[in-house]
């Protein structure tokens, strides 16, 4: 209630509405999240994921799958600014006034770890895909 200007607050509210099955209220919160200030790329990806959950709850599994796959793929694009930021360069272009490949700046990890919440979301996405097939 005190953070109406931030997308993460609307994300939390939308998530609660989705758990309670109140889809019209969830939709309104997600629309507001799209209009509010996005603090981090993770907040943006969470909004996208919650839209996927909304569509799945509405019975629109194909839309849910498209949004869910995109959110998980974008989350996996790890960059220097965290999940979902691959290619969002600031350091090289602004400091050295030159372009650089994102891969040159990303810590060289063979496979970045994914938090439990995103693992659970990936599993939920698989269940949606199985329903459509």
C-alpha positions as CSV (number, residue, x, y, z in Angstrom):
1,X,0.0,0.0,0.0
2,X,2.9,2.4,0.8
3,X,4.8,1.5,-2.4
4,X,2.3,2.1,-5.2
5,X,4.9,3.6,-7.4
6,X,7.0,0.4,-7.8
7,X,6.3,-2.6,-10.0
8,X,7.6,-5.1,-7.4
9,X,4.7,-4.0,-5.0
10,X,2.1,-4.7,-7.7
11,X,3.8,-8.0,-8.5
12,X,3.4,-9.1,-4.9
13,X,-0.2,-8.0,-4.9
14,X,-0.9,-9.8,-8.2
15,X,0.7,-12.9,-7.0
16,X,-1.5,-12.9,-3.9
17,X,-4.6,-12.4,-6.0
18,X,-3.6,-15.3,-8.3
19,X,-3.2,-17.6,-5.3
20,X,-6.7,-16.5,-4.1
21,X,-8.1,-17.0,-7.6
22,X,-9.2,-13.4,-7.9
23,X,-8.3,-13.0,-11.6
24,X,-9.9,-9.5,-12.3
25,X,-7.9,-8.0,-9.4
26,X,-4.7,-9.9,-10.5
27,X,-5.1,-8.5,-14.0
28,X,-5.5,-4.9,-12.6
29,X,-2.4,-5.3,-10.5
30,X,-0.4,-6.6,-13.4
31,X,-1.6,-3.7,-15.6
32,X,-0.5,-1.3,-12.8
33,X,2.9,-3.1,-12.6
34,X,3.4,-2.4,-16.3
35,X,2.8,1.3,-15.6
36,X,4.8,1.6,-12.4
37,X,8.6,2.2,-11.9
38,X,10.6,-0.9,-12.6
39,X,13.5,-1.0,-10.2
40,X,15.4,-4.1,-11.6
41,X,15.2,-6.4,-14.6
42,X,14.2,-9.1,-12.2
43,X,11.0,-7.1,-11.4
44,X,10.2,-6.9,-15.1
45,X,10.7,-10.6,-15.6
46,X,8.5,-11.4,-12.6
47,X,5.8,-9.2,-14.0
48,X,6.1,-11.2,-17.3
49,X,6.0,-14.5,-15.5
50,X,2.9,-13.4,-13.5
51,X,1.1,-12.6,-16.7
52,X,1.9,-16.1,-17.8
53,X,0.4,-17.4,-14.6
54,X,-2.7,-15.2,-15.1
55,X,-3.3,-16.6,-18.6
56,X,-2.8,-20.1,-17.4
57,X,-5.4,-19.5,-14.6
58,X,-7.7,-18.0,-17.3
59,X,-7.4,-21.2,-19.4
60,X,-5.4,-19.5,-22.1
61,X,-2.5,-22.0,-21.9
62,X,-0.9,-21.1,-25.3
63,X,-0.5,-17.5,-24.3
64,X,0.8,-18.6,-20.9
65,X,3.4,-20.9,-22.5
66,X,4.7,-18.2,-24.9
67,X,5.1,-15.7,-22.0
68,X,6.5,-18.3,-19.6
69,X,9.1,-19.6,-22.1
70,X,10.2,-16.1,-22.8
71,X,10.5,-15.1,-19.1
72,X,12.5,-18.3,-18.3
73,X,14.8,-17.8,-21.3
74,X,15.3,-14.1,-20.4
75,X,16.0,-14.9,-16.8
76,X,18.7,-17.4,-18.0
77,X,20.5,-14.7,-19.9
78,X,22.8,-13.7,-17.0
79,X,24.8,-10.5,-17.3
80,X,26.9,-8.3,-15.1
81,X,23.7,-6.7,-13.7
82,X,22.2,-10.0,-12.7
83,X,19.5,-12.3,-14.2
84,X,18.0,-11.2,-17.5
85,X,20.6,-8.6,-18.2
86,X,22.8,-10.2,-20.8
87,X,23.7,-7.5,-23.3
88,X,22.7,-4.6,-21.0
89,X,26.1,-3.0,-21.1
90,X,27.0,0.1,-19.2
91,X,30.6,-0.1,-18.2
92,X,32.4,-0.5,-21.5
93,X,30.3,1.9,-23.6
94,X,30.1,4.6,-21.0
95,X,33.6,4.4,-19.6
96,X,35.6,3.6,-22.6
97,X,33.3,5.1,-25.3
98,X,33.5,1.8,-27.2
99,X,31.2,-1.1,-27.9
100,X,32.0,-4.5,-26.4
101,X,30.5,-7.9,-26.6
102,X,28.4,-8.8,-23.5
103,X,30.2,-12.1,-23.3
104,X,33.4,-10.3,-22.6
105,X,32.1,-8.8,-19.4
106,X,29.9,-11.6,-18.1
107,X,31.6,-13.7,-15.4
108,X,32.6,-16.9,-17.1
109,X,30.3,-19.5,-15.6
110,X,29.3,-22.6,-17.5
111,X,25.8,-22.5,-16.1
112,X,24.6,-19.8,-13.7
113,X,22.6,-21.1,-10.8
114,X,18.9,-20.6,-10.9
115,X,17.0,-19.8,-7.6
116,X,14.4,-22.3,-6.4
117,X,11.5,-20.0,-7.3
118,X,12.5,-20.0,-11.0
119,X,13.1,-23.8,-10.9
120,X,9.5,-24.1,-9.7
121,X,8.3,-21.8,-12.4
122,X,10.1,-23.8,-15.0
123,X,8.4,-27.0,-13.7
124,X,5.0,-25.2,-13.8
125,X,5.7,-24.2,-17.4
126,X,6.3,-27.8,-18.3
127,X,3.0,-28.8,-16.8
128,X,1.3,-26.1,-19.0
129,X,3.1,-27.5,-22.1
130,X,2.0,-31.0,-21.2
131,X,-1.7,-29.9,-21.1
132,X,-1.5,-28.4,-24.5
133,X,0.1,-31.4,-26.1
